[in-house]
Amino acid sequence: MALMHIHLFGAATPTGEALKQQFCSTDSALPLVAYSRRAPSCLPADFTDPDAFHPGGVPNSPALWISFGPIWLLSPFMDRLARAYPERLQGLRALIACSSSSAITKRFAANRFDRELVVRLTTAEDQLLATCRRLQLPCRIFRPTLIYGRVGSYVDRNLSRIIQLMRWLPLLPVPEHTGLRQPIHATQLAAVACESVRQFASGGWNPQLSERIALGGDSELSYAVMLRALQQALPHKDPARRCRLLSLPNRFFYAAAAPLLLQSPKAFEAVLRMSSDLSGFTPAHQLLNAEPQPFPVLPLI
């Protein structure tokens, strides 16, 4: 059997860069073809223009595709290729895609933006799975929770923004009682994808696992504890360490945040979610059969 090629979409992201590094560090025998809309070192791939896409690597060789790009763009991209250019998918053996845990955690959001995001995510997942079933391709969709961390020149847009905020502010109010979080470092998400590749290449995926896997890091911790852990993990001279976290009774905290409701219902609901438990997902170490990694995994920013 010919050697399986790995095609990585969304290579110019923290998780994409982490996957490339992990493939190199393990001396994987599987060739890796990387795609990006903007990275000059990668082949071009624009999910909004499937007609212009041509797979790289050895033509028609066995391939597994991994996408860290927006799933709502990947799904119509795959559907268009399957219907109009099936020859470009010849050799494709399986697909790994990245969605978001927001498909679960924002189902009952009060603001329209988040409800529409849930519909966009779940509709894209359903369409992608339907396309793969039509092509008789195994498909695995990861729904990661809060992705954080720096990998190479790429950094997340989640916890890094909170760190930047703590660098600017001498004091940051937080509710006295906050909900649980299960943040996952980009390298952990990449490691789970790499492990899925190895499993498929060596005999296929475990049929007991769901096609959609809600995935988190190895630690469940409250929002307030997460912020303190971030501070302690930064270098001693980082100004974010000097930001004081001021614990306020929840009723006072949310009363002070109430004006946000008029300015941005979406932002106000994001503040409210600080007291919600957004955890309970499959921890990365469970899929990796490895020891748990305590939060935070470095580097951060």
ABEGO torsion letter per residue (X at the ends): XBBBBBBBBGABBAAAAAAAAAAAAAGBABBBBBBBAABAABBBBBAABAAABBBBEBBGBBBBBBBABBAAAAAAAAAAAAAABAAAABGBABBBBBBBAAAAAAAABABAAAAAAAAAAAAAAAAAAAAAAAAGBBBBBBBBBBBBEBBEABBBABAAAAAAAAAABABBBBBABBBBBBBBBAAAAAAAAAAAAAAAAAGEBBAABBABBBBBBABBBBAAAAAAAAAAABBAABAAAABBBBBBBAAAAAAAAAAAAAABAAAAAAAAAAABBBBGBBBAAAAAGBBBBBOBBOBAX
